[in-house]
Amino acid sequence: MSEEKEPVLGEPGEHPLSVFLFSWMRTPLFKIVVTWSLVVIGAALIGLEMLLAFRPIKDVTYAPGFQGVFGFVAFAFAVLSGWPLGKMLRRPEGYYDKRSGEAGRDD
Amino acid sequence: MTIERLADLLANTNPGFFILAAALLLPFARDVASRAILMVGGPLVALIALISAEGLSINLQTVQFLGLELVLYRPDSLSFVFGLAFIIASALVGVYSLHRRDALQDSTAMLYAGAAITAVFVGDLISLFIAWELTAIASVFQILAPRGPESVRAAVRYLVFQIGSGMLVLAGICMYVAATGDTQFALIAPSQAGLPVGVMDINAPGAVLILAGFGIKAAFPMVHNWLQDSYPRASETGAVVLSAFTTKLAVYALARYFAGLEWLIWIGAVMTVFPVFFAVIENDLRKVLAYSLNNQVGFMVCAVGIGTQLAVNGAAAHAFAHIMYKALLFMSMGAVLYRTGTTKASELGGLHRTMPWTTLFCLIGAASISALPLFSGFVAKSMVMSASHADPALFVVWIALLFASAGVLEHSGIKIPYFCFFSHDSGKRPQEAPFNMLLAMGAAAALCILVGLSPGWLYQFLPYQEAAMEYLATDLWTAGHVLQQFQLLVFAALAFMLLQWRRWYPAEKPGLIIDVEWFWRRGWPVMARAVGKRVGKAGRVVSGAIGAVGGSAQLAARQVFGPEGWVAANVPLSATAVLSLAILGVVLAFSLFA
């Protein structure tokens, strides 16, 4: 008589709370679902703003969706600036461990 | 002692003194129970004292010192909210530290908290300076706690900045008091609606020095690096303690003395923006939080600079909320450090599997700091944003704050929890944090949610209660306000997903990010050597020309002050110390009474 394996949620040794709260995030569709959800929610928020909180447009900051577009651009700009900044400012761990007499030898 | 006398003592004593007393008793506490009683009981008694204060905006405890009246206890609506936040934070730190047996660290942490609480409730500049210095000295032990050579070096650098701040404040106070004779803020100048905030004129003698001293402690741009240098080197509990008090005490002092000073608007705006870029590339998550702290204090400094009732309320509310959620985030990273030995993003990931409670609390802290509606950051930061938006002349500042808000989501809202608890699986399966740590994190998380869901609870303690309640009734929950904040966060989160998907998000790499500290840690020795060579050359030329005169003066000086000169001969160390103190005392007395 063969023993049937019961399907196990999560991983062996994983905390039950983690299984309950977070294991769904490891599914292959997670990124796609979240990304499209954010698109839909974002569009809905702009729609709701136009519907519930429309203001006469004095300048660009009054345009519906301004804060959304600004948030997207600002976030992307901050993150993408990490590429050149990292190259410019990153040094090996222990960079400052050299004593002062060795200052200047940055290689 | 009768009940009446006890009640009288509680109602008329600076709450910080009760925590200082607990700190002095802590080294004698041998078991967990007595430590718990002191570490949580001290703040509890302080809270009772604060609630039962005999009145606001009156001197409740004074003492005569060198002919000056020192006001040891003068609570008002500005100090109340800062004091309340500090007392709650000290209780949280007490609970969070219970797993550890380190009498020195426990005691100095309480001393530090007590000094900070004392500082916000004193009513004069001299008492403020004394408490200010005590915070500097007590806090350095939190950085020394890991007891490694790195910590010692960082502690020395930290001390240089903190003592430097104290010296500037002292020099400024001496000049100010000598010129005006005023030490009590309530007597310097009344301010908005009878509440003494922004009482000091920047053109008054010594005011710029006092501002500079406050600025160092608030980690103004270019003098901010002591924060990123020291906090990540503190123990898992030390960083929590440090995050709660130092910079927020500076914000309180700025509000009390310099609210409405336009310089602060721009300094604050710069403070909110530049840390965003450093936080993106930083690998050590506690250092990311240190940059985030800079960014958040920038919002408060900016609000203090705007100086309207709404803005001062915003600064105070933001300080309160920030103390809670930043402590929560530092606590969660502290728990990770305690269990894994690291907070480097490149070495972490996937910890949610075995540390789900810590993950959950960290996510609540992240939601709060990101100003997600229904969490504490939203109800606090909104006032600062509204205050800056209300003035068309501050459009650039408002845009800077908006950018910084998206930046906060990046570094504290997403990067901290994502790279630590999710992201790639590091293979680490640490145990969940100790119960006392979870309890402290749970309490801080509950406060973040409570303030977010019921902002009236916090608003009732703000400096201008009527203005706060009006804002709550008419502005905070308007559809436009809430929807726009959601938009900012949702679209920023969408940017994160897309950047991750396209692999455009910079990978977390081991390494050290250089900042302005480079100038004194590497640049200074290089410059000193270069300057030294030239000075040496110049010296030889000069000494050739005036060799005879110089030589004689040098010889005479050597005979008097040299190691074998008569000044050094047979003078015991204690006498030298006493002489130094006497000289300092004479200078201080001269400055104060001239």
Chai-1 contact restraints between the chains, C-beta under 6 A:
chainA,res_idxA,chainB,res_idxB,connection_type,confidence,min_distance_angstrom,max_distance_angstrom,comment,restraint_id
A,E14,B,R353,contact,1.0,0.0,6.0,A-B,restraint_1
A,H15,B,T354,contact,1.0,0.0,6.0,A-B,restraint_2
A,H15,B,P356,contact,1.0,0.0,6.0,A-B,restraint_3
A,L17,B,P356,contact,1.0,0.0,6.0,A-B,restraint_4
A,S18,B,H352,contact,1.0,0.0,6.0,A-B,restraint_5
A,S18,B,R353,contact,1.0,0.0,6.0,A-B,restraint_6
A,S18,B,P356,contact,1.0,0.0,6.0,A-B,restraint_7
A,F22,B,H352,contact,1.0,0.0,6.0,A-B,restraint_8
A,T35,B,M497,contact,1.0,0.0,6.0,A-B,restraint_9
A,L38,B,V490,contact,1.0,0.0,6.0,A-B,restraint_10
A,L38,B,A493,contact,1.0,0.0,6.0,A-B,restraint_11
A,L38,B,L494,contact,1.0,0.0,6.0,A-B,restraint_12
A,I41,B,V490,contact,1.0,0.0,6.0,A-B,restraint_13
A,G42,B,V490,contact,1.0,0.0,6.0,A-B,restraint_14
A,G42,B,F491,contact,1.0,0.0,6.0,A-B,restraint_15
A,L45,B,L483,contact,1.0,0.0,6.0,A-B,restraint_16
A,L45,B,F486,contact,1.0,0.0,6.0,A-B,restraint_17
A,L45,B,Q487,contact,1.0,0.0,6.0,A-B,restraint_18
A,L48,B,L483,contact,1.0,0.0,6.0,A-B,restraint_19
A,E49,B,L483,contact,1.0,0.0,6.0,A-B,restraint_20
A,L52,B,A479,contact,1.0,0.0,6.0,A-B,restraint_21
A,A53,B,A479,contact,1.0,0.0,6.0,A-B,restraint_22
A,A53,B,G480,contact,1.0,0.0,6.0,A-B,restraint_23
A,Q67,B,Q484,contact,1.0,0.0,6.0,A-B,restraint_24
A,Q67,B,Q487,contact,1.0,0.0,6.0,A-B,restraint_25
A,Q67,B,L488,contact,1.0,0.0,6.0,A-B,restraint_26
A,G68,B,Q487,contact,1.0,0.0,6.0,A-B,restraint_27
A,G68,B,F491,contact,1.0,0.0,6.0,A-B,restraint_28
A,G71,B,A406,contact,1.0,0.0,6.0,A-B,restraint_29
A,G71,B,L488,contact,1.0,0.0,6.0,A-B,restraint_30
A,G71,B,F491,contact,1.0,0.0,6.0,A-B,restraint_31
A,G71,B,A492,contact,1.0,0.0,6.0,A-B,restraint_32
A,F72,B,F491,contact,1.0,0.0,6.0,A-B,restraint_33
A,F72,B,A495,contact,1.0,0.0,6.0,A-B,restraint_34
A,A74,B,F403,contact,1.0,0.0,6.0,A-B,restraint_35
A,A74,B,A406,contact,1.0,0.0,6.0,A-B,restraint_36
A,F75,B,A406,contact,1.0,0.0,6.0,A-B,restraint_37
A,F75,B,E410,contact,1.0,0.0,6.0,A-B,restraint_38
A,F75,B,A492,contact,1.0,0.0,6.0,A-B,restraint_39
A,F75,B,A495,contact,1.0,0.0,6.0,A-B,restraint_40
A,A76,B,A495,contact,1.0,0.0,6.0,A-B,restraint_41
A,A78,B,V276,contact,1.0,0.0,6.0,A-B,restraint_42
A,A78,B,V280,contact,1.0,0.0,6.0,A-B,restraint_43
A,A78,B,G407,contact,1.0,0.0,6.0,A-B,restraint_44
A,A78,B,E410,contact,1.0,0.0,6.0,A-B,restraint_45
A,V79,B,V280,contact,1.0,0.0,6.0,A-B,restraint_46
A,V79,B,L499,contact,1.0,0.0,6.0,A-B,restraint_47
A,V79,B,Y505,contact,1.0,0.0,6.0,A-B,restraint_48
A,S81,B,F277,contact,1.0,0.0,6.0,A-B,restraint_49
A,G82,B,V280,contact,1.0,0.0,6.0,A-B,restraint_50
A,G82,B,I281,contact,1.0,0.0,6.0,A-B,restraint_51
A,G82,B,P506,contact,1.0,0.0,6.0,A-B,restraint_52
A,W83,B,P506,contact,1.0,0.0,6.0,A-B,restraint_53
A,L85,B,F277,contact,1.0,0.0,6.0,A-B,restraint_54
A,L85,B,I281,contact,1.0,0.0,6.0,A-B,restraint_55
A,G86,B,I281,contact,1.0,0.0,6.0,A-B,restraint_56
A,G86,B,P506,contact,1.0,0.0,6.0,A-B,restraint_57
A,L89,B,I513,contact,1.0,0.0,6.0,A-B,restraint_58
A,L89,B,I514,contact,1.0,0.0,6.0,A-B,restraint_59
A,R90,B,G511,contact,1.0,0.0,6.0,A-B,restraint_60
A,R90,B,I513,contact,1.0,0.0,6.0,A-B,restraint_61
A,R91,B,L512,contact,1.0,0.0,6.0,A-B,restraint_62
A,R91,B,I514,contact,1.0,0.0,6.0,A-B,restraint_63
A,E93,B,P510,contact,1.0,0.0,6.0,A-B,restraint_64
A,E93,B,L512,contact,1.0,0.0,6.0,A-B,restraint_65
A,Y95,B,L512,contact,1.0,0.0,6.0,A-B,restraint_66
A,Y96,B,R521,contact,1.0,0.0,6.0,A-B,restraint_67
A,S100,B,P525,contact,1.0,0.0,6.0,A-B,restraint_68
A,A103,B,R522,contact,1.0,0.0,6.0,A-B,restraint_69
A,A103,B,P525,contact,1.0,0.0,6.0,A-B,restraint_70
A,A103,B,V526,contact,1.0,0.0,6.0,A-B,restraint_71
A,G104,B,V526,contact,1.0,0.0,6.0,A-B,restraint_72
